Amino acid sequence: MQSSVEVNSPLQLAPQKASRFKLTNARKRAALGYLFLSPFLILFIVFTVIPVLQSVYLSFTYYNMLQPPRWVGLSNYSVLFLEDDIFLTSLKNTFIFAVIAGPLSYCLSFMLAWVINTLKAKMVFSLAFYVPSITSGIALSIVWLYIFSGDRYGLLNNLLLDWGMISEPILWNTDPDTIMPVIIVVSLWMSMGTGFLVFLAGLQNVSPELYEAGAIDGISSRFQELWYITLPLMKPQLLFGAVNAIVGAFGVFDIAVAISGMPSPNYAGHTIIAHLFDYAFIRFELGYASAIAVFLFLVTLGLGRIVMRLLSSKDE
Amino acid sequence: MNFSKFVARFNRGLLYAFMIALVGFTALPIVYMVSTAFKPLDELFLYPPRFFVMKPTLRSFFDLLTATDSSIVPFSRYIFNSLFVSVAVVFSSLFVCCLGAYVLSKFKPPGAGFIFAIILSALMFSPQVTQIPTYMIVSSLGLVNTYWALILPKIAVAFNIFLMKQFFDQIPDALIEAAHIDGASDWKIFWRVIMAVSKPAWATLIIFSFIGNWNDYFSALVFTTSESMKTLPLAIQTLAGGPGVVARTGALAAGTFLMTLPPILIFLAFQKLVMNTMVHSGIK
């Protein structure tokens, strides 16, 4: 009785059980499939799925790694939103960053890809814009710190002083007012990454016959071509780029730290991830840090879903 | 002479000029980084600072690699750490993710759709979100401060399996059936057929994964505490933030140069393959 239940259940595909019965071909293939999939699945579950679930659980506890987690209900979340002013600052910073840098880098990488696609020497141009994104933000911050250095030796201050546009050096990376703009500029410089490549590849894949057909149907300008032919065809790539842009925008951390330090002056360069890092690995308040992580997870997942809904090509 | 043709050509020239100017502008920090790495001591501290190097020298590299005796660990150790970890992650991830993607794309066992949906959602959050529990898991396995801590958590990456699955999806099933009829086992089909025809895809994966791991700052920051386990990005930040900032300016510039070079060279070598693969990586 017991064994017949097991056979009927589609989940029972363990080889030693399966070998006792004559298997259909499909079932054998499924078993083999799971065998091939298992290295990925095990590592994915251990290092991605379980951590996400554990984050959710920990976010309802007080946990300092020394004592076992203590259930505190929603209090982490209420402290986070009602009492933690620094979190609200980091939230504000991250949203300002995401709202400005996210769409800007997304549109910029599409526009650049679109222009480059019409030029000769595509490879050279695309390389020139892609290279900044594969350099290490941490390593390159040395160059940026020189450019935005707060004394007369800083390149930008030096130029502006020479041209008489300012009379005193600007403290770019220590003045709370200029930290965020500097971080945004540097991130934009580095943002022509994977999304840019996907756009470029997608554009190259639009067959020229479609434009000819469009011309017959009365499409006259390049912008009409873009709107009626190119963009609809590129939905999968646009979606991929958008997901990338969202994750990138909300995950901003290392550039911010490299430029403004941690903690940054007046927390002007403090991002959600910086706050998370602060509570998790400096103060070891892991329950609280988990609440931050869960919040961030919900934000990116929610935005990702919205973008998917908007751009999905499935429901057409 | 046809006037409108002239205008079109003029506009085109303008566009090129604009794009070249833009490239020049975006390239500035990299040019400056390269030129600084080769500056002799007196040029490093010139006022006003000079952009290009006048008398290039390899002195900074020499300082970095041999004379960093003020720190506990020789700089070459950081280079080795970064290189070893990146290469180990890249190849294990390539193997594990390609095998998984092959199943999701061609076997489609029950639950494959669900697994892929989870992978898609996993694309949508920053890796830092899971860093705390991952740290706890790594630490309970006793792996903190070992190479395993830097390698194991980064093998099963959602992006990698996603990229490979999208590529495998457009390999015709007929190809696999033909191999089956010829008597090839599933393993052999994966190894000899699928991997052979998807060379551009896995070359792309190698590049992305190498670049990502080479530049990764957060995991090394979290999972290592001992000086000898640090990777390049951490080491460079230590150089930059240490007390002897001025004295080490040259070594720092040289370190940055060494850190930045491999990703650029690798991308340069495989650019064509990457572009051919990215066509298939949209989310449908």
Interface residues (C-beta under 8 A of the other chain):
Chain A: P10 R29 A30 L32 G33 Y34 F36 L37 P39 F40 L41 I42 L43 F44 V46 F47 T48 V49 I50 P51 V52 Q54 S55 L58 M65 V115 I116 L119 M123 F125 S126 L127 A128 F129 Y130 V131 P132 I134 T135 S136 G137 I138 A139 L140 S141 I142 V143 W144 L145 Y146 I147 R152 Y153 L155 N158 D162 W189 T194 L197 V198 L200 A201 G202 Q204 N205 M234 K235 P236 Q237 L238 L239 F240 V243 I246 V247 F250 G251 F253 D254 A258 I273 L276 F277 A280 F281 L286 A289 S290 A293 V294 L296 F297 T300 L301 G304 R305 M308 S313 K314
Chain B: L15 Y16 M19 V23 T26 A27 P29 I30 Y32 M33 T36 Y47 P48 P49 F51 F95 V96 C97 L99 G100 Y102 V103 L104 F107 K108 P109 P110 A112 I115 I118 I119 S121 A122 L123 M124 F125 S126 P127 Q128 V129 T130 Q131 I132 P133 T134 Y135 M136 I137 L152 P153 K154 I155 A156 A158 I161 D186 F190 F208 I211 W214 N215 Y217 F218 L221 V222 L232 P233 I236 Q237 A240 L252 A253 G255 T256 M259 T260 P263 I264 F267 L268 Q271 K272 V274 M275 N276 T277 M278 V279 S281 G282 I283 K284
